[in-house]
Amino acid sequence: MVDAARHPNITILANTEVEHVDGFIGNFSVNLITKPRYVIADRCNGCGACAQACPIEVPNPFELNIAPRKAIDVPHGQAVPLVYAVDMDHCIHCYKCVTACGKLDAIDFAQQPQETNIEVGTIVVATGFSSFDPSVIPEYGYGRYPNVITAMELERLANSAGPTVGRLVRPSDGQPPQSMAIIQCVGSRDKRYNEYCSGFCCMYAIKNAILLKQMHHAMDITIFYIDIRTPSKGYEEFYTRAREAGIRFFQGRPSLVSEDPDTGNLIIEAEDQALGGVVEVEAEMVCLSAAAIPQPDADDLAAKLTLARSPSGFFMEYHPKLRPVDAPTDGVYLAGAAQGPKDIPASVAQGSAAASRAARVLSQDTWEIEPIVAEVDPALCISAQGKKCGICARACPYGAIVVEQGQPATIFTAKCHGCGGCAAECPHNAIQQKHFTDAQILAQIKTLLQDRPEEKILAFMCNWCSYGGADMAGISHFTYPATSRGIRVMCCARTDDKFVLEAFRRGAGMVLVSGCHPQDCHYITGQQVGARRFERLRTTLERMGIDPARYRVEWISAAEGEKYARVITEMDAVLASYDPAEVVRQNRQAAAQIARRLKKWNEDPRLVHIFEDLPLVEEVVE
Amino acid sequence: MTARPTQLDAHFAAEVMERPGGKHLLTCMACGTCASVCLVRRFYPSFNPRRVLHQASLGMREAVLSSPEIWLCSACDACYPRCPQEIHISEVMGALRDLAIEAGYEAPGPFPVVDSAVCSGCAVCARVCPYEAMAPARDEADPTRQTAHVDHTRCLHCGLCVAACPSGAISLEETNDQEILARVTADGWMEQRGLLSGGTQPRCLAFVCQWSIRSDAAWERAQRFGDQVRLVPLPCSGRVEPAMVLWALSRGVDAVLVVGCDDDECHYQRGTYIGRSKVYLLSEMLATMGYQQERVRFARQASADRYGLERHVQEMLATITTLTAPIAVTVD
């Protein structure tokens, strides 16, 4: 940290919050609010005379409120920059600190929050994690029994720079404990709280156990676990060392911790798998390995930076295997536990990776983007005619579209990722996605349904998941009927409901619309944009007389080749149960209504060549 | 038992999951929370819900369905709110029992026995039974009469019917009145003198629901009051008989404490509510008779409260010493 502060190319903006982020890769404009310290940073030399003079003591959050701090203090001993700050919630304005500061004259009670704007090329998000509060699990008694502590509290109590100068004592009576029980998976691997595995708790629990054993040889240490997970280099050996050091391991998640009212000792009840029976352990202290959880303000930051979040709440990467440190927004990178629970080596590795990814951008004058971006035809956009619309802007997961009444919608090309959701959503066909234009996709529909269409299943697949799923079905040699015909779009959001209608007008037997599972979408919320539309389409089809059983929506991931094969097999069975004549009858019956809904396309000069073989709308209606 | 893959039934887990309540079977990660919180294990140390679930998920059909263990779970649901995988284990057990019944297995019992000569067919037992296991039906010996019949596939032998029967027609082994009285009077406890009968120390009779106590250690701790207290286990606090309480008070016992499960933790669905209302009505009745109602008390004992029993007894003894002698109660 000190090295970073001294580096000529690094500026640390402590006590500062991101207020607003604008712009795009290479050209971000970030509004910052620096909160007042009430101490002038340039004058404070960190001597601490002010804190000594301050008469107010408040709980110290860095010491997890075990120790006090003053109303003017540094966050912790190794803080960088070493500048004192006044805690205005507790300051009584006695000004003893001002007197103590003397000639340095560093204290300034008139300081105000300062707004600044900086221009940056890339942003790395490394906001870390927060710790689960185990007091919501009543059976472990945290918050009720003083001798039940969390692992973070143990860290402070066992730390030589901590409140007890490294002397581990029981909160109830201040005596050093002779025995300690450590409970794993507190609030993690638990559907009631956090379903995921926190990953690094096994290692720090073993670390703490070995540390305590080294400091107090006679201490009796028991670890209760469901599974010990040591999947990194040297970790398993460390676990072995702990067992050899005499640390006791019970494979069983405790169901209850009770306190002996006389001694303050705790009785832990668990089932040990190897014993096949229940064990009751009495310990003088219990330490809970609480889950790592996302920062409480992750939502706020996600909104400012258009970040996606995984189901667990941590920030989502662009691609779990191929782009693990990139955020879905270009030019934003993720490092450390903000992206998912991580231990120190993994966080350091990811931090280096994120810095390299950022350097890749910063070292170039120009940056190439994918050519599949969307563009607006100003002549067709009704916003330009002064009408209220903005549908495209609402559909865009990246905030790349700006709509002002009286002006055509503007797409920031550098922010566009090419999901195509806006192109499908625009009711006036004013937006086209390059390389996935209406003309291109309609031509595919036309070609694929040229021959005996009533026997075919037309499948719209998103590039990242369901197309990969279909590919997986192929390379895994899963057998499925040869009646399906696929059309690839970048995101299921691009699958215009009119494409499905057009497929039925051209006589398709079945239509499948598929995309990513909601939490896997590569375009943050693209799947949701599509899903809403596909649900509405179901009732539309029913009204038109097309059996909804002939239209199916499925979320298929790239790994689910089996699911793709199964869906197609099932759809084929449904189609086989139909009389082909009935399919033709339904499609013919709906043709007139479909034609009315596709009127704008029929009249579009760019699409004339597609529809020239179809009867005119008027003829169909008659 | 050996589990050979060739002997495992690959469809068994799916069959269980299709049943109502069985759908979460395969999400179990064998953490053992259920096994360690389960109160049944105090009396049946071999009982282990985790093992039953694991056997079922592996497809050990015969081992699971023939096991007496699936009949031991009384659906108190102490495990359900603590299970990190949110498996409703008592419902899985219910699904397994259904399958066992279909496969021709019978519940092991013991079951209440109705003396049809004494039974009046009043159906009070049918109303009190939490499992709808009691129902009046045509008597076998005398088809003109209705008598109570026990459905062995549903009965979990709580004994509530035994206490409820106004004719004393129902008996259940180990929980008959005589057996309970024998536990009260053992070692001449009833002959000793309490404060009311001129003795020097208080004497309290405590009927304790056997399921509300976590461990033998908790039981032993409550015994530290020696002869001042006589702890009598009951299968359920709803099994307590008001006549027995009055009998004890009339024989010079200073107070009667009934300890039952906490809300929503009753092993027999609503037995604790029945026990509580009995004690409440009884104490009201004593009050109208001019007797000190503090001498009869119901204490709720949460399953997680390891030292609760000791505390309840201590509180009751403390109450006794503050009371002056009441007017005498005599009961025939």
Chai-1 contact restraints between the chains, C-beta under 6 A:
chainA,res_idxA,chainB,res_idxB,connection_type,confidence,min_distance_angstrom,max_distance_angstrom,comment,restraint_id
A,E139,B,R82,contact,1.0,0.0,6.0,A-B,restraint_1
A,D190,B,P84,contact,1.0,0.0,6.0,A-B,restraint_2
A,K191,B,Q85,contact,1.0,0.0,6.0,A-B,restraint_3
A,K191,B,E86,contact,1.0,0.0,6.0,A-B,restraint_4
A,I226,B,C31,contact,1.0,0.0,6.0,A-B,restraint_5
A,G252,B,G32,contact,1.0,0.0,6.0,A-B,restraint_6
A,R253,B,C31,contact,1.0,0.0,6.0,A-B,restraint_7
A,R253,B,T33,contact,1.0,0.0,6.0,A-B,restraint_8
A,S255,B,T33,contact,1.0,0.0,6.0,A-B,restraint_9
A,S255,B,S36,contact,1.0,0.0,6.0,A-B,restraint_10
A,S255,B,V37,contact,1.0,0.0,6.0,A-B,restraint_11
A,S255,B,R82,contact,1.0,0.0,6.0,A-B,restraint_12
A,L256,B,A304,contact,1.0,0.0,6.0,A-B,restraint_13
A,S258,B,R306,contact,1.0,0.0,6.0,A-B,restraint_14
A,P261,B,Y307,contact,1.0,0.0,6.0,A-B,restraint_15
A,E269,B,S36,contact,1.0,0.0,6.0,A-B,restraint_16
A,A270,B,S36,contact,1.0,0.0,6.0,A-B,restraint_17
A,E271,B,G32,contact,1.0,0.0,6.0,A-B,restraint_18
A,E271,B,A35,contact,1.0,0.0,6.0,A-B,restraint_19
A,E271,B,S36,contact,1.0,0.0,6.0,A-B,restraint_20
A,V278,B,S36,contact,1.0,0.0,6.0,A-B,restraint_21
